[in-house]
Amino acid sequence: MNETSKLWRLLTPDERALFKGKGIDIGCGNDPIMTDTRPFDMQHGDANRITDHVLDTFDYVFSSHCLEHMRDPRDTLKEWWKLVKPGGHLIFVVPDEDLYEQGVFPSRFNSDHKATFTISKRESWSSRSYNVLELVQTLDDARLVKCELQ
């Protein structure tokens, strides 16, 4: 079973309802979250600068386990946010630094990880740690609907 299928099963009916209308899945390879979702991966361009490659807006922008591979997650998230239509949703999944990296960075599990993530800690052991709550606050006119550690 692929990661997308596992993730889909974890979503509540209300969360699944966010995947309505036109969407894009960043970093999905050949397996977008929904069959009618536009895939965007390395062969389509650089996700760090996605608006150089995608000139459209979407009802939902989804990405699972891609943001940790970006050079500057803060700037990248702002780029991804530009793709969201007013009233739309940006949904992203990242590994928790304590559960995944387990206090070691660079990652011993994935050498391409360029950042670690936490929901809300005063201090991190990682020199490349990003607080998800703070990241969302940098997005213009964004409102956090849900943030969850699984």
N, C-alpha and C positions, 0 to 999 in steps of 0.2 A: 504494500500500500504506500502511496506517495504522501508527502507532507501535506499537500493541499487537501487531500481526502481526510486525513486525520484532523486537520484544523477545522474543516467544514463540520465534522461531527461534534466538535467542541462548542460550536456557536449555538446560541439560543435562537429560537424563532425570531425574536426581535432583532437580533444581530444579523441573521440571514436576510431579513427584510431590507437591510441597508444596500444589498447588492441588487438593486433595481435600476433599470435604465441603462445608460451607456457607461461602461467602465473600462478601466485599464489595469492590468496586473503587471507591476514592475518587478522584474527579476524572477519570473515564473518559469523560465525555460520553455518547454513545449507543453506545459500543464497549467493553464490559467485557472483561477478559482471558479470560473463559470465558463461554459463552452462558448458563450457569445461575448466574453470579455476580450478586449484587445490585449494580446500579449506584448510585452516590451522586455527584451533582454539584450545581452551584449551585441548580438548580431544586428540589432536595430539602432544602436548608438550608445552613447555614454549616459547612464542614468544620473550621474552627478550633474549633468547639464541637459536634462531631459527636454527642456523647452527649446533647445536648439534642434531637436529632432521631431518633437510632437507639437503640432500647431493647433491642437483641439482642446476642448474642455470636456469634463466628464461628470456624471452624477456621482460616481465613486472612483476613487483611486486606491488601489490595494497593493500592498507589498508585504511579503512574508520572508523574513530572514535575508534581506538584501541591504538594509541601511547600514549594517555593521561592516559592509564591504566598501562603503563610500569613503572618499578622501576626507570630506568635511560633512558629517551628518547634519549639522545645523543648516548649512547652506543648501545641502541636497534636499532636506525636508521643505525648505522654503520654495525650491524649484518645483517639487512635487505638488505643493499646495497651490501653485499657480494653475495647475491642471484641473482643479476642482471648481465646478460650477457653483455659483451662489446657492446655498441650501444643500450642497452636496457633502460628501463625506470622504475624509482621508483615513484609511484604516491601515495600520502597519503593525507588524509583529517583529520583535527583536528578542534576542536571547538575553536573559538576566545575567549580569556579570558574575554574580555569586553562584548561581545554579549551573551555568555553562562553563565559564572560564575557571571558576573555582580558585580565584586568587592568583592566577598566573596569566601574565600578558607580556609579550605576544602569546596568542593562543596556542596551546599545545594540541588543540583539536582541529583548528582550521587556520593555517598560516596566512590566509588572505584577510582575516578579520583586522580591520584598521581601527576599531573602536569597541568599547564595552558600554553597557547600558544598565542603569538602575532606575527604579521608580522614584525613590526619595530617600537618599542618605545624606547626612551632613558631609561625610568624607568618603572617598573611595580609595582603594588600594591601587587602582589603575590610573595611570597618567593620561589615558585616552578615554576616560569615563564621561558619559553624557547622561544627565538626568532627564528622563522622558517628560516629566511634568514641566521642567524648564524649557525643553525644546518646543513643546506645544505653545507655551506662552510667547514664543518669538514669531508665531504665525499671525499675520494681520487678520483681524475679525474672526479668529477661530474660537471655538468653544469646545472644551473637552467634554465628551459625553461619557466615556468610560476608559479607565485604565486598570488593568488587572494583571496580577502575577499568577501564572498557571504552573 
